[in-house]
């Protein structure tokens, strides 16, 4: 099975989220200084065909983590 990859620019085009924010999410993860909003998480989950409840749960877990 062939896997496909999406660039930050491609996700930005699909979601309307600015490319630098998507890059920050991808590089730093949920613990990084740039945190996605609920709306951005919803858009990213839809664009990546990920289950929204799991995405939101993962974001909540990282929000409770102590700051760096």
N, C-alpha and C positions, 0 to 999 in steps of 0.2 A: 504494500500500500504506500502510495506516495504522500508525503506530508507537505503541507503548504505553510509558508511563513508569511506573516504580515509585517510590514514595516510600520514604524510610528507614523509616517506620513499617510499611509493607507488607512490606518485606524483613525487618524485625524479627519481624513476625508469622509469616512463612514459615519463618524460620530459628531463632528463639529467641535471636538475638544482640541485645543491647541497642541501642536506637535511637541513643543518643549515639555508640557505637562505630562504627556504620554511617555516621553522618554524618561522623565523623572520617576514616574510610577514604575516603569519597567526596570530601571537601574536600582532604585532604592527600595522598592517593594512597599509594603504597607507601613513599615516602620520609618520611612524617610521623612524629610521635613516637608515635602509637598504631599498633602493628603487629598485624595479624591473626594469629591462631594458624593452624596447619595445619588444624585442625578447622573454624575459621570460614571459611577459604578454601574448604574442601570444601563447606560448606553454602551459601556464596554462589555458587559455581560451579554447583551443582545448581539453586538457586533462579533463577539468571539464564540457565540452559541454556548455560553456557560450558564449553569443554573443560578439564577439571581439569588435565591435564598442562601446558597453556599457562598457566593461572592460577598454578600452583605454580612454574613456571619464571620467570614475571614477578616473583613475590614473592621468589624467590631472587636474582634479578638486583638488585632494589632493596635487599635485605638486605646485599649486598656493597658497596653505595655508601657512600662516606664519610659520617659523621654530619654533620648541619648545624651 
